Amino acid sequence: MNNNPKSKFNSEKLLNYVTHLLICSGIFLLLMLVSHSVIAQSDEDNQITIAVFEDHREQVVSSLPYGLSWKLIEKAAQAEGLDLIKIATNWQSAINRLKDQRLDVVFGAFKTPERAQWADFTLPLASDASVLFNSPESPILHLEDVDFEQEVVGVISNSTQEKLAQKLGFKHIYPASERKNLVKLLESGRINYVMIGESISKLYCDYTTPCLQQVGHPLANQHSRAMSAKANNKASSKLERLNRGLAQIYSSRETLLLFQEYSYSQDYFDAWKGKVENELASR
């Protein structure tokens, strides 16, 4: 039996050292975990998952309203230090994910009274018109010649164009998930008309041999926006940051030059700026 006091003291000292070392290591690991969690949360707070059209890259180039609207969102996000995480998908999938809180924002939405019940919106972006198209071989050029009782119109499911087709009186409405499919159905003769945005239709046709013929005048002209679900508080906060970013940039010289880059006139820019100011004043 070892009764050496010095040996006992050394053992206790070693035990205390090991205990302190373990405690310090535990505290260090805990701080690392907390720090990592805070950093990860900070990164998440500065990221926006945003649904864009399935052919987003092509639309940015071919559609002036779509391209300008996207650039405005990018600049607003940059002004607020936000990173845009794009999710290319079809419209119905985007709406489902938005309502299920699996993404923050949907880009390229029109504001309607029905949507305003469950969604928040950004300030207005560029405007686009909804147009009824048929095939170039069709003799129908005016709305009054359309047979709303018998002919079939194709629309994107749950879009503003679907509601507009119902309002016009179409009895046969074919809802689809992708715009390209609608144009293919029209070309094959399975439907008589498609109703889509005027500018985005340009992607689907080579106008030297046009595949779409406009019927009558544009039916509605609305400003594109981004929207979030009201039930998703985090997403609504991020959308509000986009609005703050738009409020910072809308009247700048750089934004005017951006409109000119997309071939918009000074009058259009002034009208858009006035609309933004009116909405800011009414908030």
N, C-alpha and C positions, 0 to 999 in steps of 0.2 A: 504494500500500500504506500502510495506516494503522498507524504505529508509535507512536502517541500512548499512553503508559502510562496516562494518566488515562482515556482512552476505553476501553482494554482492561479497566481496573479496574471501570468503570461497567457494562460488558457482563457481566463475571463476577458482579457484584453483582446485576444484574437476573436473570441466569440462576439464581443461588442463591435469590433471592426467589420466582421462579416455581416452582422445584423445591419449596421449603418450602411454598408455597401449595397446590400439588398434593397434597403428602403430607398436609398438614393437612386438606384437603378430603376426601381419601380416608379418613382416619381418622374424620372426622366422619360421613361417609356410612356407614362400617362400624358405627360406634357407633349410628347411627340404625336401621340394619337389625337389629342385635342387640337394641336396646331394643324395637323393634317386635315382634320375634320373642318376646322374653321376655314382653311385655305380652299378646300373642296367646295364648301358652302359658298364662299366668296366667288369662286369661279362660276358656280351654278347660278348665282344671283345675277351675274353679268352675261349670261348666255340666254339667247332666245331660240327655242326650236320653232321654226316657221315653215309651214307647209306652202310649197310653191307648185305651179303647174307641172305636170309630168314632163312636158317639153320646155321647161323653164329656160334652158340655155338658148334654145332656138327662138323662143318668144321675146327674150330680151333684145335680140337682134332684129327680128322681123316686125314686131309690133311696137310702134312708137309709144302708145299709152302704157303698155306693159313695161317696156324698157325704162321709160322715164319714172314711172311709179316705183320700180325696184330701186333705181338710183337714189330716189328721194328717201326711201326706207333705209338704204345703206348709209346715206349721209346722216340721217337722224340717229341711227344706231351708233355711228362713229362719234357723233357729238356727245352722246351719253355714255361712251365707253362700253357699249354692248357688242357682243359677238353674235352674229346671225348663224344659226345652225340650220341649213336648208334641208328640207325633206320633200323630195319630188314625189308627188302622188296625185291621184285623180281627185276630183272634187268631193265625191261622196265619202271616200276614205278620209279625206282631210276633215270634213265636218264630223264624222264619227269619232275620229281621234281627238278633235277639239272638245267635243261634248264629254268624252271619256277622260279628259284631262291627261291625254298621252302626248300632247304637244301644247305649246303656249299660244301660238298665233297662226291664223290662216291669212295668206296674202292674196290680194286680187278679189276681194269681196265687195259687193254692192250693199249699201246700207238700206234696209227695208224696215217697215214698221214691225213685221213679224220677227225678223232677226233681232231687232232692237230690244225685244222682250227678254232675250237670253244672252245677248252678246254686247260687248263694248267695242267701239271702233276708234281707229285713228282719225286724225284730221284728214280732209280730202287729199287725194293724190291726183293723178291725171284722169281725165274722163274718157269714156268709151261708150259706143252706142250698141244696142241690141238690134240685130237686123235679121229679117227673114230672107233666106236664100233658097233657090231651087236650082235645077240643072240648066245649063245654057240652051239645051234643046227645047225647054218648056216655053210655050207661048204666053204663059202667065207672067205679067210684068207689074201688075197693080194689085193691091190688097182686095179691092172690090171684086176681083175676078177669082179669088181663092174660094174653093169649095170647102168650107170649114166643117161641113157635115160628113164628107166622105174621105177627104185627103188626109194623109198622115204627116205630122211634123215631128222631127227628132230634136230632142233637147238634152242637156245634161241634167241628170237626176238631181232634184232638190235645188235647182238653180233659179235665179230670178227669171230666166227665159222660160222655164217651165210654168211659172205663175203667169207670165205674160201671155203664153200660148193659151192657157185656160181663159184668161181675160178676153182674148181676141175671139174666142168661141170655138177653137178647135175641139172636135169631139174625139179625135184619135191622136193621142200624144205618145210618142215612143221615147221613154227615158233611157239614156245610156250613161255609162261611166266615163267614157273617153270621147273627146271631140273628133279624133281621127276616125273612130268607128262610125260616127254619124256621117261624115263625108263619104266614107266607103259605102255605107248603106244608101246614100243618095245616088252615088255613081252607079250602083248596081240596080237602082230602080225599086228598091224595097220600101223606101219612104219617098214622099213627094217634096218635102222641105226640111231644112234645118234652120234652127234659130240659135245663133251664137253671137259673140261679140264681133263687131265690124272689123276691128284691127287684128284680132287674133286669127281671123279667117285667112289672112294673107299667107300664113305659114303653110296652109294646106293646098294652095293652088299656085301654079305657074301662070301668071296672067297673060303670057303669050298664047297659052291654050287654056283659058279659064275653066275651072270645074264648078264654080259657083256663080250664080246670077242673082243680083239683088232684086227683091220684090218690093216695090214701093219705097217710101222714105224710111229712114231709121225709126224704130218704134219707141226707143227710150234712150236717153243720154244721161249717164250717171257717172259720178266720180268713184274710181276704184279706191279701196281702203284695205287696211289690215284689221282683223277682228280677233277678239279673245272671248272665252266663255266667262260670263259674270260669276259663275259658281267657282271659278278657279281664281282665288285671290292673288296668288303669286303671278299668274299670267296677266291678270288685270294691272298689277303694279308695273310689270315690264312693259305692257302696252302704253301705260301712262308715261313711262320714260321715253318711249318712242315719240309720243306727242310732245314731250318737253324738247326732244331733239328737233322735231319739225318746227316747233315754235322758235327755236334758236336760228334755224337756217332759212326759213321760208322767204324772208325779204332781202337776203344777201345778194350781192353782185354775182357770186359764184353760182347761186341757184338760178338766177336769170340766164347766165351763160349755159347752164345745163339744159334749160328749156330750149334755148336757141340751138344747142347741139342736136336736140331731137326735133328740130324744124318747127317749133312752136313760135307764134308771133308774140310781140310785145303786148298786144291786146289780150291774148289768151293768158299770158303770165299775169297781167294786171288783174284780170277777172278772177283767176285762181287765187292770187294773193288776197284779194278782197274777200273771197269766200272763207279762206283760212282765218282772216282777221275777224269776220263775223262770228265764226264758230268759237274762236278763242274768247271773244267778248261775251258770248252767251253761256260759257262754261261756269 
